[in-house]
Amino acid sequence: MRLSVDKQSRVPLYLQLRDSVKYYISTGEIQSNQQLPTVNGLAGELGVNFETVRKAYKELEREGLLSSKRGVGTFVSGHGVPKAVSSPGSQSKSAWIEAIKQAVRQLLQLGMQAEDVKRSLDAIRVQAVLENQKRYVLFAECNTLQATEISRELRRHLPLEVKPVLIKDLQQLRKNNAKIDPRLVAVVTTGFHLNEVRTLLRDQAVKIEFIITNMSPETRHKIEAFPKKSHFAFICRDAESIGLYKDTLKADLRLESDLFCCTVKEKAKLDAALKSSDVLLVSPAAYNRVRKLAPPKLPVFNVMDRVDPVSLQIARESILGSERRREV
């Protein structure tokens, strides 16, 4: 990824920078929760006034794509996770043409020369044609953390683009009765959501695979370093997860104390867990929120922070096998 601006263009520099960042977010080159360069740092790198960068960042904040943390920096927000991709035919052609006309009018009003607009549209057309030929995989999860991190892991094992998508957006796709993009090779999810995804896509001609997540050896080693009689608490997003995790975690980690459990919605219990626990064990769906709420020195562990390599290999072979058959 390399952010840039064209100082010879009539388009304001802050708008060029804003659109450049938006492009990288939409393609997944800039990931959700990724920290962007500081205003002064990026201004120096691009050779522009710091106000140009600040204004571009502010525009993106208003659109919900970035968030600033005082004294920490600027980050891509969870809104960077794309929605489920439906067929281009789900929107009328006339509506798309009208949107293009409106964009051209705005560029001309901003002072961009007609010839520059034409060159830009030609470049966009060429790029769109190339991207339209690419086939890809969706990874579906209920939370942004797993959606982005597991998608990144899948990209290392598949010669295909992998795009994260939230389960709620698949539900919206189902509700709108939209057709899946024909370039979509497969939808991958975790075993926990497999039946849900199969139900949502039961009328769609798309391959559905799943992977299994579990605790990484590194995380297990850190947790096992605490005394077995420490005050452990498990926090998750919904009550159903407590039944799935509690006994397994206690037995697997050989805990000798009671494992206090609650959801992030149970405010009184959550406050108690944050104040009285020595160690917090957290499901992926609740991890980001608990990390923000927990005292700085309280250890917080994501208990499903690794993709099982065997399940990953099985999903990979199944997806690539179907692609090879398609090519033949």
N, C-alpha and C positions, 0 to 999 in steps of 0.2 A: 504494500500500500504506500502510495506517495501522493500527498496532497499538493495541489499546485493551483496557480492562478495565471491568467494571461493578461499582463499589464497593457497590452496593445488593444485589447477588446474594449468595446464601449459598455459592456455589461459591468455594473459595479462589482468591485473585487469581493465584497462581503457576500454578494449573491452567488458568485462563482464558487467561493469557498463553501458556502452553505450547501449548494447543490452537489459539490464534490463529496462532502461528508455523507450526505443523504444517499448518494450512489453506493458508497462503500458499505453503508449499513444495510441497504437493500440486498446487496449481493452476498452479505455474510463475511466480507473481508474485514470489517470492523464488527466485533462480536458484542453481544449484550454484556453490560457491566465492564467492558474494556475502558481503561482510562485513556483519554485523549491528551495530546500535548498541552502544556500550559499556554495561556494567551500570549504571554511575552515570548515563550520559547518558540511557538509556531510563527509568531510575527517576525522574529529574527530569522527563522529558517526560510520564510517566504520573501523576506525583504519588504514587508508592508507595515503600515502603522498598526500598533496593538489594538486600536479601536476597530479596525477592519475585522480582526479575529473575534474580538469581544462581541461585535454586532452579529456576526455569523453564528456564534455559539448561542446568543440570546434568541435568535430566530428559531434555532433548532430546539431550544428549551421550550419555547411557546408551542411548538408542534409535538411536544412530548417525546422527542427522540433523544434528548440529552438531559442530564441532571447535574447540578453543581453542588459540591459539598464544601462548605467554607473551610479553608485551611487544608483541604485534601486534594481537590481537583475536579475535573469535569469528566463524567462517565456516560457511556451509552446506556440508556434506560432499558427496561424490559420490553418497551414497545418496539425494540429492534427485532424482535422475533417475528418473522413473516407469518401472515395468516395463511390458511390452507389455500393452495393454488387450484383454482377451478379452470375449466376450459375457457379459452378466449371468447367462445361463442356465447358465454353466459352474460356478456354485456353487448348491447347493440352496436353495430359498426358505426352508425350515425353518431352515437354518443361519444365514441372514441375520436372520431373525426372532428367533432365540435370541440373536444378538449384540446386537440392539437391546434386548431384554429385559434382558440383562446390563448394558448401558450405563445404562439407566434405573434399575436397582437400585443401581448404584454412585453415581449422582447423588443418589438419595434418601438413601443411607447417608452421603453427604458433607454432608447437611443441606439440600439444595435442596428447596423446597416443590413439591408435586405440580402446582400450577397453573403454577409457573415452568417445570417440566419440560415440561408440555403446550405452553406457548407456544414453548419452544425447539424442540420436535419439529415444531410447525406451521411455524415459520420454515424449519427444515431441509427439510421436505417441499416447501415452495413453491420453495425454491432448487434442490432436486434435480430437480424437474419441469422447471424452466427449463433447467438444465444438460443434462438428458437429451435435449432437443430440439436441442442444438448439434451440428453436424457438424464434424469436425476432420481434421487431417493428422498423421501420425507421421513424424518424421525419424529414421532408424535409422543408427547408427554404432557402431564397436567401442570408442570411447573417449569419456569424459565431456566432454572439452574440445570436440571437434567437435560432439557431440550437442547440447550446450547453446548454443554460439555460433552454429552454422549454423541451429538452430531459431529463434534470435532474429532472424537475418537473414531467414529465410523469412517470419516474422510481419510484417515490414515490407512484403512484397510480395503477401501473400495475405489476402483478407478472411475468413479462417478461423483458428481456433485451431491452433497447431502445437505438438505435444508431442514432446519428445526421448525416445528409447528406445534402449537398448543392444542390439546384435546378439544377445548371449547370451540376452536375454529373449525375443527372437523365436524363438531356438532352443528355449527352454523351452516356448514356446507351441506350437511344432510337435511337440515331444516329448509334450506333454499332449493333443495332438489337439484343442485348443480352437478354437472358432470366433471369427473376428474380430468385434469390435463393429460392428453394422450402421451406426452413425453415422460410421464411418471412411470418409473420402473417398478417401484415397490414402496409400501409404507411399513416402516419398522417401528416397533414400540417395545416397552418392557412387558414382561410376563404379567405384571399386575394389571395392565390395561388391555391385554390381548383380546379378551372377549368383548370388551367395550368397543374397541376399534373394529373388530370383525362385524359387530352389530351395526355400527355407524356406516360401514362401507359395504354392507352385504349386497347392495344392488350395483356395485361398481366393479368393473373388470380390472381389478388391480391386485397384485400379489401382496400378501400381508405376512411379515416375518416378525419374530420377537427375539430379544436378547434378555439375559438375566443379569441383574445387578446384585452385588454383594459387598461385603466389607473388605477393603484392601488390606494386605498384610501390614503395611505401614501404619494404618489407623489402628488395627488390632493391637499391634505392638505398643503403641502409645497408650491405649486404654488399659491394657493389661499391666502397665507400669504402676497404676494406682492400686492401693490396697483394696482387696475384695470386699471389705466392710465399709468402704466409703459410701457416701450418700449419692447414689446415681439416680438420675431422672431421665425419662424418655418423653420427648415432645414431638407430636406429629400434627398433621393438618386436620384429620378427621378421626372419629372414634373407631371406625372400622380398622384403621391401621394399628390401633393399640392391640386388638386381638391377634393380629398377624405377627406383630413384632415382640410383644412383651415376653412371653415364655421362651421364645427362641433366643432373644438377646441374653436373658438371665442365665439360661443353661449354657449357651455358647461361650459366654465370657466368664462363666463359673462365679457369678456374683453371690456373695454371702449375705448381702443386705437386701431389703425389699426394694424393688424397682418402682419408684413413683412415676406414674404416667398421667399425661393430660394432653389436650389439644391446644393449639394456639388461640382458639376461640374461648377457652375457659379462663377468663382473665384472673380470677382469684387463685386458681391452681397454678397458672403460669407464673404469676408473681411469686408464689410460694416456692416454686421450683427454681426460679432465678435467684432467690434470696438464700435458700437453705441447702442447695445441692453443691456437692464437690465436683461433679462431672455431669455434663449434659450430653445425652445421646439423642440425635435429632434425625428425623426422616428427611429425605431430600426436598420434599415439597415445603417443609417448614424451615429449612436450614437458613436461608437468607434472612428471614424475618427474625428468627431467634438470635442470630449473630448480631443483629443491630440492637436487640433489646438486652442482651446479656452483658454483665459487668466485664470490663476489659480483661481481668485476670481469671475469669471463669472458663475452664476448658470446654469447648463445644466441638462435637464430632459428628460428621455426616456418616451414618451407619451403612449407607449404600453408595459408596463413593468409587466403585470399580465395576467395569463391565467384565463379566465372566468370559475368559478367553475362549472356552470351548463353545459356548453359545454364540459368541461373535463369529467364530470360524464356520459354524453350521449355517448361520444367516448369510454370511458372505458367499459360501459355496452355492447356496440355493439361489441367491440373487444373480450371481455371475452365470450360473448354469442356465437360468431362464433367458439371460441376455445372449448367451452363445447360441441357444436354440433359435432365438428370434433372428439372429444374424444369418443363420443357415437357411 
